[in-house]
Amino acid sequence: MQNPFKMLGDLNAMRKQAMQIQSMLEKEEFDVSVGNVRVVITGNQNVKLVEVDGERQQNLERAFNEAIKKSQHAAAGKLQELAKGM
């Protein structure tokens, strides 16, 4: 049986590393234009800008962010289910 304190330390180190990666991703931006549509999204999947014909579409930004958030929550739920089985 593994030492539970070592496992806890390993888990804490992984958590810190994940937080560092998330912080780095927040600072990255990806700017994509296709035809008359432009989207700017951060590395942590936050939509910062949606433009159609040069006009900002804040409703689309909010809708995309809400959809992404829902999919992330669903994925987190699945991961928790998997973790319980371990």
Secondary structure as UniProt FT lines:
FT   HELIX           4..27
FT   STRAND          29..34
FT   TURN            35..36
FT   STRAND          37..42
FT   TURN            43..44
FT   STRAND          47..52
FT   TURN            53..54
FT   STRAND          55..56
FT   HELIX           58..84
//
